[in-house]
Amino acid sequence: MIYNTLIYSYICVGISMKRFLTILITGLFFIAAVILGLKNQQLVTLDFLIAQNELRLSTLLAIIFGMGFLGAALCFSYFLIALKITNARLRKINNKQHKIIDDLRIKTEKINS
């Protein structure tokens, strides 16, 4: 049943195989993190510069996983914004060049006529 749903989403929604596999692998890592978190209920002592704290291993794993996800999201956002800015700049240059080409075509048509 799940296999049919995944195939349906791949064919009908139109997502690429690379994106599909990326989502699938990310989901598997998330499930593995949850399973490891549920199995590890030991207390772990954290030594900070000033203080000391005891947390369950599952809580520590969730915090570290969340920080990693947040860091990856920030890096992705930075590169996405940089690419969008570059794309906008190149589109502007492309539009200018199209106008120049159109003007040259009109001038050559006038000369040839």
PyMOL commands that set and color helices and strands:
alter all, ss='L'
color gray80, all
select helices_A, chain A and resi 2-13+17-39+57-112
alter helices_A, ss='H'
color red, helices_A
select strands_A, chain A and resi 43-47+52-56
alter strands_A, ss='S'
color yellow, strands_A
deselect
rebuild
show_as cartoon
